[in-house]
């Protein structure tokens, strides 16, 4: 359904702008797919969060996890329905953990350090974890995103240790842990997803 809507809009744009070549048309189509595809997911995630009585925590979860997710990447499911379900379970699940799991301060410190070490190793090994649809092939872009992933993870877990709101600390700890897992090869195999650079290049990038 979303693909049909995007194709319809693209045809309208091409009629209004006949100078748009095929390469630019592909870029426009991908942008439309992202815009139209993400909007229903956000609405559904926030709706489920509201029904579960944790709308604010869900909004906070999305806002806090977005930088690390943006820089480090992660697998994508092949269908819009699957993607919507996975996204909803991910963000609402993390918010639920933050709401109901109350961590003591010492536990927050210990878990933050463990998640940070694990995340740093996973970033070194896999980030940025791209996909076939959005490959990151330039080495300069990969290095920049990897560095930003280190920064986003580190800042998030420092906040988890410093803030005196246990629910926020739990969201940051569990959210960063799950995001670090989502960029790994086992997670990609489970989702039947491929790294973009492995598809479009002959040699893997460390």
C-alpha positions as CSV (number, residue, x, y, z in Angstrom):
1,X,0.0,0.0,0.0
2,X,2.8,2.4,1.0
3,X,4.7,1.5,-2.2
4,X,1.7,2.3,-4.3
5,X,1.2,5.7,-2.6
6,X,4.8,6.6,-3.1
7,X,4.8,5.5,-6.7
8,X,1.7,7.6,-7.3
9,X,3.2,10.7,-5.7
10,X,6.5,10.1,-7.7
11,X,4.6,10.0,-11.0
12,X,2.8,13.3,-10.0
13,X,6.2,14.9,-9.2
14,X,7.7,13.7,-12.5
15,X,4.8,15.2,-14.4
16,X,5.3,18.5,-12.7
17,X,9.0,18.3,-13.0
18,X,9.9,16.6,-16.3
19,X,13.6,17.4,-15.9
20,X,13.8,14.8,-13.1
21,X,16.1,12.0,-14.3
22,X,15.9,8.3,-13.2
23,X,18.7,8.8,-10.6
24,X,16.9,11.7,-8.9
25,X,13.6,9.9,-9.2
26,X,15.1,7.0,-7.2
27,X,16.3,9.4,-4.5
28,X,12.8,11.1,-4.4
29,X,11.1,7.7,-4.2
30,X,13.3,6.5,-1.3
31,X,12.6,9.8,0.5
32,X,8.9,9.4,0.1
33,X,9.0,5.8,1.3
34,X,10.9,6.9,4.4
35,X,8.5,9.8,5.1
36,X,5.3,7.9,4.5
37,X,6.5,4.7,6.0
38,X,7.8,6.2,9.2
39,X,4.7,8.3,10.0
40,X,2.3,5.3,10.6
41,X,4.9,3.6,12.7
42,X,5.4,6.7,15.0
43,X,1.6,7.1,15.3
44,X,1.1,3.4,16.1
45,X,4.0,3.3,18.6
46,X,2.7,6.4,20.4
47,X,-0.9,5.1,20.3
48,X,0.2,1.8,21.9
49,X,2.2,3.7,24.5
50,X,-0.9,5.8,25.3
51,X,-3.1,2.7,25.6
52,X,-0.5,1.2,28.0
53,X,-0.5,4.3,30.1
54,X,3.0,5.4,29.4
55,X,2.8,7.9,26.5
56,X,5.4,10.2,28.0
57,X,7.9,7.3,28.6
58,X,7.4,6.1,25.0
59,X,8.1,9.6,23.7
60,X,11.2,9.8,25.9
61,X,12.3,6.4,24.7
62,X,12.1,7.3,21.1
63,X,13.9,10.6,21.7
64,X,16.7,9.1,23.7
65,X,17.3,6.1,21.5
66,X,17.1,8.0,18.1
67,X,20.7,9.4,18.0
68,X,22.4,6.0,18.7
69,X,20.0,4.3,16.3
70,X,20.6,6.9,13.6
71,X,24.4,6.6,13.8
72,X,24.9,2.9,14.5
73,X,22.2,1.6,12.1
74,X,20.7,-1.8,12.6
75,X,18.6,-4.4,10.8
76,X,15.4,-3.7,9.0
77,X,12.6,-6.2,8.3
78,X,11.4,-6.7,4.8
79,X,7.7,-5.9,5.2
80,X,6.0,-2.7,6.5
81,X,3.8,-4.7,8.8
82,X,6.8,-6.6,10.3
83,X,8.7,-3.3,10.7
84,X,5.7,-1.7,12.4
85,X,5.3,-4.6,14.8
86,X,9.1,-4.8,15.6
87,X,9.3,-1.0,16.1
88,X,6.3,-1.0,18.4
89,X,7.6,-3.9,20.5
90,X,11.0,-2.3,20.7
91,X,10.1,1.2,21.9
92,X,7.1,0.2,24.0
93,X,8.9,-2.8,25.4
94,X,11.8,-0.6,26.5
95,X,9.4,1.9,28.0
96,X,7.7,-0.9,29.9
97,X,11.0,-2.1,31.3
98,X,11.8,1.5,32.4
99,X,8.4,1.8,34.1
100,X,8.4,-1.5,36.0
101,X,12.0,-2.4,36.6
102,X,13.4,-0.2,39.4
103,X,17.1,-0.4,39.5
104,X,19.2,0.5,42.6
105,X,21.9,3.1,42.1
106,X,24.7,0.5,42.3
107,X,23.0,-1.7,39.8
108,X,22.6,1.3,37.4
109,X,26.4,1.9,37.6
110,X,27.3,-1.7,37.1
111,X,24.9,-2.3,34.3
112,X,25.8,1.0,32.5
113,X,29.5,0.0,32.5
114,X,28.7,-3.5,31.2
115,X,26.4,-2.2,28.5
116,X,29.0,0.5,27.6
117,X,31.8,-2.1,27.2
118,X,29.6,-4.4,25.2
119,X,28.3,-1.6,23.0
120,X,31.8,-0.2,22.3
121,X,32.9,-3.7,21.1
122,X,29.8,-4.1,18.9
123,X,30.3,-0.6,17.4
124,X,33.9,-1.5,16.6
125,X,32.9,-4.7,15.0
126,X,29.7,-3.8,13.2
127,X,28.8,0.0,13.1
128,X,27.5,1.6,11.1
129,X,25.3,-1.4,10.3
130,X,23.8,-0.5,7.0
131,X,21.3,-2.3,4.8
132,X,20.8,-3.2,1.1
133,X,18.4,-0.3,0.6
134,X,20.7,2.2,2.3
135,X,24.3,1.1,1.9
136,X,27.2,3.2,3.4
137,X,30.1,2.6,1.0
138,X,32.3,5.6,1.6
139,X,35.0,4.9,4.2
140,X,34.8,8.5,5.4
141,X,31.1,8.2,6.1
142,X,31.5,4.9,7.9
143,X,34.3,6.3,10.1
144,X,32.1,9.4,10.9
145,X,29.1,7.4,11.9
146,X,31.2,5.0,13.9
147,X,32.7,7.8,15.9
148,X,29.2,9.4,16.4
149,X,28.0,6.0,17.6
150,X,30.7,5.9,20.3
151,X,29.7,9.4,21.4
152,X,26.0,8.7,21.4
153,X,26.4,5.5,23.4
154,X,28.8,7.0,25.9
155,X,26.6,10.1,26.5
156,X,23.5,8.0,26.9
157,X,25.0,5.8,29.6
158,X,26.7,8.7,31.4
159,X,23.2,10.3,31.6
160,X,21.9,6.9,32.9
161,X,24.4,7.0,35.7
162,X,24.0,10.7,36.6
163,X,20.3,11.2,36.5
164,X,18.2,10.5,39.6
165,X,15.2,9.1,37.8
166,X,15.4,5.3,37.8
167,X,12.9,4.9,34.9
168,X,15.0,7.1,32.6
169,X,18.2,5.2,33.7
170,X,16.6,1.8,32.9
171,X,15.3,3.0,29.5
172,X,18.8,4.2,28.6
173,X,20.5,1.0,29.8
174,X,18.1,-1.5,28.2
175,X,17.6,0.7,25.1
176,X,21.3,1.0,24.4
177,X,21.8,-2.8,25.0
178,X,19.1,-3.7,22.5
179,X,20.3,-1.3,20.0
180,X,23.9,-2.6,20.3
181,X,22.5,-6.1,19.7
182,X,20.5,-5.0,16.7
183,X,23.7,-4.2,14.7
184,X,25.3,-7.6,15.2
185,X,25.5,-10.4,12.6
186,X,23.3,-12.8,14.6
187,X,20.6,-10.2,14.7
188,X,20.9,-9.6,10.9
189,X,20.7,-13.4,10.3
190,X,17.6,-13.7,12.5
191,X,15.9,-10.8,10.6
192,X,17.1,-12.3,7.2
193,X,18.7,-8.9,6.5
194,X,22.1,-8.2,4.8
195,X,24.7,-5.5,5.5
196,X,24.7,-3.1,2.5
197,X,28.4,-2.9,2.2
198,X,28.7,-6.7,2.0
199,X,26.2,-6.7,-0.9
200,X,27.7,-3.8,-2.9
201,X,31.4,-4.4,-2.2
202,X,33.7,-7.4,-2.7
203,X,35.5,-7.1,0.6
204,X,34.0,-6.5,4.0
205,X,34.8,-3.3,5.9
206,X,36.1,-3.8,9.5
